[in-house]
Amino acid sequence: MHATLSELLENLQPGMLWVSRDGLVRFSNAQAAAKMRLNSGSRLQEPTLINAVNGTVIEQTSRTVTICGQPTGPGEPVPELRCKVLPGLSRDDAMVLVTDSADEHAVVGFDNLMMVIRSDLRDPLSALTQSLVMARNDRDVHSLDTLCDQVDEVVQVLSKLIDLASVWGSESLVGNDRIELWPLLQQAWAMVEPLARARNLKARFSAQGPKTQLAAIYGSEHWLKRVFVECLEAAVRAARPGGSLEIEHRQMGPRALIVLRDSGAFVAAREESTPMETVSSSKGRGKSEAGARLASRDLIGLKLCQQIVAQHGGQLREEHDDGQRNFLIDLPTGAPFRNEAVDMDIAQAQVYARDLAALMARRRDNRAAKP
């Protein structure tokens, strides 16, 4: 490769891969190598990205996919990467621009939130106002029942928005509770079970290994329970009436995975929240107003869960397995997760210093007590 072209590609801010149709990496700049552990001469391993490259080469049109990157270190969360695949310099290769989804979501996050509020509150509030007028004028049982249902819907949305505002950009929710995920998952299901019974759904829970030997995590039990409730409720609403749900607890080294197998949890909300596709997709889908409100309400729940899980050092992600679309809650086990903020580091150092001083004092006392 020409030295000037190599220099230009190396200094691109996004990660950049130049790949052939068969997945051979012809060039990988430093950003892409760090995010994906791919160097020049290696081959793509991610099936979603391979399919996107093939489609781009064949149709000569750009595509955007989201994949899982490589953790920055042991025990670190798996980053979510957004890859834009472009036709390459010849008809047999493609260019892949790689960015962190978190960075892109931060740019569109406020716009998405405003869209959610408009679509999720404007129409329900208008209908609620009309129902109030009818209830006052007619005072019949049907009008009052309709009014109560609409009030309940608006209250649920407002409650989620308030919780989202509470956790947005805040570390205050993260605690040091020692949390056993299996019993917490059962508690969350007990709250969702009435909705499942109403839809005639059954749930089957399984764990890899003895339940008493599953690793604990540290954080806020209250907020993680909220994540489980939101995710289970979304899975129940997405399932066909009369069907079943499979919920699995996996232990993967220093990480715990809660897997909702073959689940449509938050699928519509994730499609709605995809940057660059929100406006065009909403025009083409032709969804009913009720369906649009449901996707919008789920989007609030999804953003709330993503924020809580991220502040515990984890992530929500998808896994495709033999044609199944699994939804995963990925959390680190072991010591409490903390972002690398200076004030948190200082506080943690102070705690360690106190503990070390107490330990040294006990050792001195023990030595002095020996004859």
Secondary structure, DSSP 8 states (H G I E B T S, - for coil): --HHHHHHHHT-SSEEEEEETTSBEEEE-HHHHHHH---TT-B---HHHHHHHHHHHHH---EEEEEE---SSTT----EEEEEEEE-SSTTEEEEEEEEHHHHHHHHHHHHHHHHHHHHHHHHHHHHHHHHHHHHHH--HHHHHHHHHHHHHHHHHHHHHHHHHHHTT--TT---EEE-HHHHHHHHHHHHHHHHHHTT-EEEEEESS-GGGS--EEE-HHHHHHHHHHHHHHHHHHS-TT-EEEEEEEEETTEEEEEEET--TTHHHHHHT-TTTHHHHHHHH---HHHHHHHHHHHHHHHHHHHHHHHTT-EEEEEEETTEEEEEEEEE-SS------HHHHHHHHHHHHHHHHHHHHHHHHHHHH--
